[in-house]
Structure formats: structure tokens, C-alpha cells
Amino acid sequence: MSMPALTAVPVRSGLALTRRWVALLAPPVFGARSLWLTWFGTDDRQLPVVVPVDDLPDLPEPPLLTGLLDLHTGVTADSAGGPCLLAMALCRPGDPAPTADDERWATALREVLDGAVPWSLHLAAGGRVRPLVEAAHLPPLSGCALTAGT
């Protein structure tokens, strides 16, 4: 029996989205800060696009944040049936516990993306992946962090 491609499997919960990031980022250990982007259509299936943004600054910069919105519009311009979810993973070295800088990223993303596009943000650090900002349309998964292999 063959397994379906990862993008063929719908993501319909916060747990499923966290598990998807674990699969995409395996192993979730990073030597530098980066932001990974992917998109999910209204059918909850992942578009076949994953974009890592490397050399990310410790703190968010306005041009980068508005560029994310422009990139989202470009990637999803041809999608039919409504807005796509912009799913992001903030990846960095160090301890898996969220830091003040991670929270600054989440706050800055909220200021740019809230009300503009559906979005979510995960943190990948220290071999773990956890939600920082959950997608509003998915059942929540608060307080959970997964390691590779779970």
C-alpha cells in the first residue's frame, strides 16, 4: 500500500498543523533564525509550496513584514474558493521555550496580518515545535509542544 503525498492529507486541527510542521522541519533543530512559510487551501490541503526565509533578524523589521503579505498575495492569487491559510514556523537555535523576541515576532505579525489573511505561527527550537499563534479556523491545541517522531 502506498502512502499519499503529504500535501494530499488535509490539516483540520491545531494538532495536525503542529504535526505537519514537525514533518516539514524534521529534525526541528536550527543553527540560525529563519521563518518558514507554507499555505493551506480552503479544502485544508497544503499547497505544494514551502518557502524558508533565512538570515532573519532577531527582531521583526517592517519591510519584511509587509513583504510577507505581498508574497502571500502572489502565491494565493490563483486560489479559488476563498482565502488560504498562511502557516508560518519561526525557527531558531536554543531552548524550545518561547522568548521575548519570539513574542515580539508574534505581536508584529498580528499587527500586519490580523484581519488581512488567515494565518498561524509555530515556534521550532531545541528539537520541538509548538504553536505560538493558532489558526482561528482550526480547533485549538494550546500548551502542546511536539518533538520529532511524535
Legacy VTK file of the C-alpha trace (Angstrom):
# vtk DataFile Version 3.0
C-alpha trace
ASCII
DATASET POLYDATA
POINTS 150 float
0.000 0.000 0.000
1.383 3.406 -0.908
1.172 6.466 1.316
-0.453 9.649 -0.006
1.784 12.667 -0.538
1.959 14.955 2.465
0.158 17.708 0.568
-2.776 15.342 -0.137
-3.532 14.900 3.570
-5.854 17.636 4.899
-4.933 19.538 8.068
-8.068 20.073 10.135
-6.836 20.712 13.673
-4.149 22.522 15.589
-2.552 19.172 16.427
-2.482 18.186 12.734
-0.853 21.519 11.827
1.801 21.097 14.517
2.471 17.555 13.309
2.758 18.853 9.736
5.419 21.338 10.830
7.284 18.546 12.655
7.285 16.545 9.401
8.315 19.512 7.245
11.096 20.692 9.564
12.474 17.289 10.613
14.633 17.488 12.554
13.466 20.788 14.090
16.958 21.926 15.099
18.368 25.132 13.615
21.712 26.952 13.705
20.240 30.349 12.752
16.900 32.154 12.852
14.598 31.616 9.862
10.912 31.865 9.021
9.304 29.057 7.039
6.082 29.655 5.121
3.516 27.335 3.600
-0.122 27.675 2.603
-3.314 25.654 3.007
-6.324 25.995 0.713
-9.962 26.094 1.760
-10.019 22.290 1.406
-7.418 22.167 4.249
-4.789 20.694 1.922
-1.296 22.145 1.787
-0.261 23.887 -1.404
2.964 22.374 -2.820
5.000 25.425 -1.772
7.320 25.780 1.240
9.422 28.933 1.450
12.226 29.335 4.005
13.302 32.910 4.703
16.859 32.694 6.016
19.052 35.243 7.800
16.078 36.535 9.751
16.846 39.364 12.190
16.285 38.784 15.908
13.522 41.383 15.861
10.948 41.929 13.099
11.506 44.685 10.548
8.548 46.458 8.841
9.685 45.883 5.209
9.967 42.131 5.837
6.519 42.002 7.426
4.785 43.851 4.595
6.741 41.700 2.135
5.125 38.628 3.721
1.703 39.996 2.887
2.793 40.683 -0.708
4.243 37.163 -1.010
1.018 35.668 0.360
-0.999 37.578 -2.232
1.291 36.412 -5.031
1.236 32.749 -4.002
-2.523 32.609 -3.475
-3.675 34.857 -6.346
-4.990 31.911 -8.373
-6.620 30.019 -5.490
-10.357 29.611 -5.862
-12.913 29.318 -3.100
-11.672 31.831 -0.573
-8.601 32.841 1.382
-5.730 30.446 2.008
-4.166 29.968 5.425
-0.626 31.338 5.671
1.110 28.926 8.058
4.493 30.017 9.392
7.186 28.498 11.581
9.671 30.739 13.358
12.802 28.585 13.604
15.812 29.359 15.755
18.617 27.786 17.781
18.338 27.457 21.523
15.837 26.418 24.125
12.347 25.456 22.928
10.604 27.787 25.402
9.221 30.958 23.759
11.399 34.020 24.356
10.587 37.721 24.476
11.930 38.018 20.897
9.577 35.223 19.762
6.666 37.101 21.318
7.785 40.302 19.572
7.642 38.408 16.258
4.134 37.164 17.070
2.976 40.667 18.023
4.456 42.254 14.890
2.850 39.588 12.682
-0.513 40.190 14.382
-0.252 43.910 13.590
0.320 43.225 9.876
-1.721 40.062 9.239
-4.740 40.145 11.577
-7.803 40.967 9.527
-5.852 40.705 6.263
-5.310 36.939 5.920
-5.906 33.777 7.947
-2.570 32.826 9.499
-0.780 30.855 12.170
2.685 30.822 13.727
4.639 27.939 15.220
7.970 28.028 17.044
10.592 25.411 16.145
13.578 25.328 18.507
15.545 22.852 20.552
14.051 19.860 18.728
10.455 20.867 19.459
7.619 22.509 17.565
4.829 24.391 19.374
2.088 26.805 18.338
2.595 30.498 19.163
-0.443 31.831 17.266
-3.074 29.275 16.341
-5.129 29.462 13.159
-8.554 30.834 14.044
-10.466 28.297 11.929
-8.747 25.199 13.378
-9.685 23.613 16.709
-7.027 24.849 19.171
-4.040 22.992 20.541
-2.917 25.241 23.373
0.019 24.297 25.526
1.365 21.415 23.419
4.862 21.014 22.026
5.867 18.064 19.858
9.284 16.638 19.224
10.313 14.911 16.037
8.883 11.412 15.980
5.689 12.187 17.949
LINES 1 151
150 0 1 2 3 4 5 6 7 8 9 10 11 12 13 14 15 16 17 18 19 20 21 22 23 24 25 26 27 28 29 30 31 32 33 34 35 36 37 38 39 40 41 42 43 44 45 46 47 48 49 50 51 52 53 54 55 56 57 58 59 60 61 62 63 64 65 66 67 68 69 70 71 72 73 74 75 76 77 78 79 80 81 82 83 84 85 86 87 88 89 90 91 92 93 94 95 96 97 98 99 100 101 102 103 104 105 106 107 108 109 110 111 112 113 114 115 116 117 118 119 120 121 122 123 124 125 126 127 128 129 130 131 132 133 134 135 136 137 138 139 140 141 142 143 144 145 146 147 148 149
